[in-house]
Amino acid sequence: MRRIFPDHAYSNARIAGCYWADTVSDAALSRPALKGAQKADVAIIGAGFTGLSAALALAEAGVSVSVLEAGFPGWGASGRNGGFCCLGGAKASDAMLDRQHGKPARLAYRRAEASAINHVADTLEKHSIQADVHSKGETQLAHNARVNFEKDARAIEENYGVTPTLHTREELPALGMSGQFHSAITTPVGFGLNPRKYLAGLLKAAEAAGVQVFGQSPVNKINRAQKYSLATPQGTLEAEQLIVATNGYSSEDVPEWMAARYMPAQSSVIVTRELTETELANGWNSDQTAYDSRTLLHYFRLMPNRRFLFGMRGGLMSTKASEARNRRQIRADFEAMFPAWSQVETPFYWSGMVCLAAGLTPFAGPVPEMSGAYAGFAYHGNGVAMGSYTGALLADQILGANKLHTPKLMAKPPKRFPLGRARRALMYGVYAGAALKDL
Ligand SMILES: Cc1cc2nc3c(=O)[nH]c(=O)nc-3n(C[C@H](O)[C@H](O)[C@H](O)COP(=O)(O)OP(=O)(O)OC[C@H]3O[C@@H](n4cnc5c(N)ncnc54)[C@H](O)[C@@H]3O)c2cc1C
């Protein structure tokens, strides 16, 4: 696997302090490696939300499916994210989408973002997955007085067909939203969940439907004769059809088509100890999932067990030293936003990869020039709902069922980023520009 970050980015060091492992252990998710020569109708690379959702939908339709995962199911972003099951998936603005794809395509896509959330809610219910769900939609908070959410409110109505609520600065404390905020807008769509409990539930449902899931099975090479043959260190898997579901953990050569079509970017999270009643009274105590209005945003939520989760973008490097710097930065941002909690310990810190595409929209479709191969990736940091939905869309495409209607703009294969394997350098300019805008 040729990947574009240093090895540290793909190491277990990045999840050593992951809070979710205290709720569902790595061992509980571990699965044995693929050994010898095996066969399936459909092979899936990557056991995160995308891969497992596709596997579940295909198996429920009677297809034989094997999933190959380099670590353990959920080792990637799906087992270490913030647990915001929220709108999003594209980073492109409405104006950009209208320009590039037309307004009808934009609206069809935005409605799919809402369908993605419903898809997760339905999956939780259908498979009786207890995932510590909370929050009635999501609240965005203004980080400075210049932010005006009125225009956003109109866009939300048009895009999602729901009416958001605007909150003034004075109203925020009574809503439990104390902090350095100037106003807010609540969109009544989305919720928070424990991502590992959701992942574990998906895995259980997929296996109960007949899916074989192999851990410790990195696909090093994809060969194609009459069928696809995937080579792992201890075995091979032959299949008629293939789904690549590797998102921010993708590599340039699995398959070669992926080269330069994805941009991994880092995100990081801290979690507090359980907060006392007094601390909650003095700080934030809303159950809403929330994020601020910065381009390089912070996302945060008080979990049902009264621990507070706070996340933001990660650094541009990935070394032991850069992680230590990043941990200091996220702690400083947490204290700046919630000064009442400057003495509250945050014993958990971890980070991982999200994924961007050059067109700033997600992809769910056939891989050009690879008959029978499909890929789903680039959720721009919002893949709990959109990754899960993309898996279902890919299964739908393979089955020819046409039940879900993949939005046209998601079926458009992503273009390559400039600079090839050196493309991470582009992010320095992007982050610098965003930081200026956020002042
Ligand atoms: C810190 C953090 C916080 C986040 N917070 C949120 C949030 O609150 N809400 C939200 O919506 N999104 C969030 N995201 C993004 C979200 O987690 C992802 O978009 C989503 O999990 C992607 O799912 P996936 O299945 O496509 O990829 P992943 O879960 O990343 O899974 C890809 C898997 O592919 C495997 N793999 C890669 N190459 C190979 C290979 N060659 N052979 C075998 N296996 C391979 C990897 O080991 C990995 O497990 C966050 C991400 C991070 C890192």
The ligand as a MOL file (V3000), in Angstrom:
LIG
                    3D

  0  0  0     0  0            999 V3000
M  V30 BEGIN CTAB
M  V30 COUNTS 53 58 0 0 0
M  V30 BEGIN ATOM
M  V30 1 C -11.3640 12.3020 14.6900 0
M  V30 2 C -12.5180 12.2080 13.7130 0
M  V30 3 C -13.7440 12.7440 14.0540 0
M  V30 4 C -14.8220 12.6460 13.1570 0
M  V30 5 N -16.0540 13.0700 13.5510 0
M  V30 6 C -17.1170 12.8650 12.7480 0
M  V30 7 C -18.4200 13.1640 13.2050 0
M  V30 8 O -18.6400 13.5330 14.3510 0
M  V30 9 N -19.4590 12.9990 12.3220 0
M  V30 10 C -19.2670 12.5410 11.0640 0
M  V30 11 O -20.2390 12.4260 10.3100 0
M  V30 12 N -18.0360 12.1870 10.6240 0
M  V30 13 C -16.9630 12.3100 11.4350 0
M  V30 14 N -15.7270 11.9300 11.0230 0
M  V30 15 C -15.5980 11.3260 9.6900 0
M  V30 16 C -16.1550 9.9010 9.6450 0
M  V30 17 O -15.6740 9.1820 10.7520 0
M  V30 18 C -15.7450 9.2240 8.3390 0
M  V30 19 O -16.1760 10.0050 7.2540 0
M  V30 20 C -16.3470 7.8400 8.1980 0
M  V30 21 O -16.1220 7.0600 9.3460 0
M  V30 22 C -15.7660 7.1370 6.9830 0
M  V30 23 O -16.1750 5.8100 6.9860 0
M  V30 24 P -15.5360 4.8040 5.9660 0
M  V30 25 O -16.1060 3.4600 6.2570 0
M  V30 26 O -15.7100 5.2870 4.5750 0
M  V30 27 O -13.9580 4.8560 6.2410 0
M  V30 28 P -13.1240 4.4070 7.5260 0
M  V30 29 O -13.9810 4.2250 8.7130 0
M  V30 30 O -11.9500 5.2860 7.6340 0
M  V30 31 O -12.6810 2.9420 7.1400 0
M  V30 32 C -11.7640 2.6650 6.1120 0
M  V30 33 C -11.1090 1.3620 6.4940 0
M  V30 34 O -10.3930 0.8740 5.3630 0
M  V30 35 C -9.3040 0.1190 5.8660 0
M  V30 36 N -8.3360 -0.0340 4.7660 0
M  V30 37 C -7.6900 0.9460 4.0880 0
M  V30 38 N -6.9260 0.3940 3.1150 0
M  V30 39 C -7.0910 -0.9420 3.1840 0
M  V30 40 C -6.5710 -2.0380 2.4460 0
M  V30 41 N -5.7400 -1.8630 1.4130 0
M  V30 42 N -6.9460 -3.2900 2.7980 0
M  V30 43 C -7.8180 -3.4890 3.8240 0
M  V30 44 N -8.3500 -2.4810 4.5520 0
M  V30 45 C -7.9880 -1.2260 4.2310 0
M  V30 46 C -8.7930 0.9550 7.0300 0
M  V30 47 O -8.0420 0.1710 7.9300 0
M  V30 48 C -10.0890 1.5020 7.6260 0
M  V30 49 O -10.5380 0.7780 8.7490 0
M  V30 50 C -14.6330 12.0230 11.8840 0
M  V30 51 C -13.3970 11.4860 11.5500 0
M  V30 52 C -12.3380 11.5720 12.4490 0
M  V30 53 C -11.0210 10.9500 12.0760 0
M  V30 END ATOM
M  V30 BEGIN BOND
M  V30 1 1 1 2
M  V30 2 1 2 3
M  V30 3 2 2 52
M  V30 4 2 3 4
M  V30 5 1 4 5
M  V30 6 1 4 50
M  V30 7 2 5 6
M  V30 8 1 6 7
M  V30 9 1 6 13
M  V30 10 2 7 8
M  V30 11 1 7 9
M  V30 12 1 9 10
M  V30 13 2 10 11
M  V30 14 1 10 12
M  V30 15 2 12 13
M  V30 16 1 13 14
M  V30 17 1 14 15
M  V30 18 1 14 50
M  V30 19 1 15 16
M  V30 20 1 16 17
M  V30 21 1 16 18
M  V30 22 1 18 19
M  V30 23 1 18 20
M  V30 24 1 20 21
M  V30 25 1 20 22
M  V30 26 1 22 23
M  V30 27 1 23 24
M  V30 28 2 24 25
M  V30 29 1 24 26
M  V30 30 1 24 27
M  V30 31 1 27 28
M  V30 32 2 28 29
M  V30 33 1 28 30
M  V30 34 1 28 31
M  V30 35 1 31 32
M  V30 36 1 32 33
M  V30 37 1 33 34
M  V30 38 1 33 48
M  V30 39 1 34 35
M  V30 40 1 35 36
M  V30 41 1 35 46
M  V30 42 1 36 37
M  V30 43 1 36 45
M  V30 44 2 37 38
M  V30 45 1 38 39
M  V30 46 1 39 40
M  V30 47 2 39 45
M  V30 48 1 40 41
M  V30 49 2 40 42
M  V30 50 1 42 43
M  V30 51 2 43 44
M  V30 52 1 44 45
M  V30 53 1 46 47
M  V30 54 1 46 48
M  V30 55 1 48 49
M  V30 56 2 50 51
M  V30 57 1 51 52
M  V30 58 1 52 53
M  V30 END BOND
M  V30 END CTAB
M  END
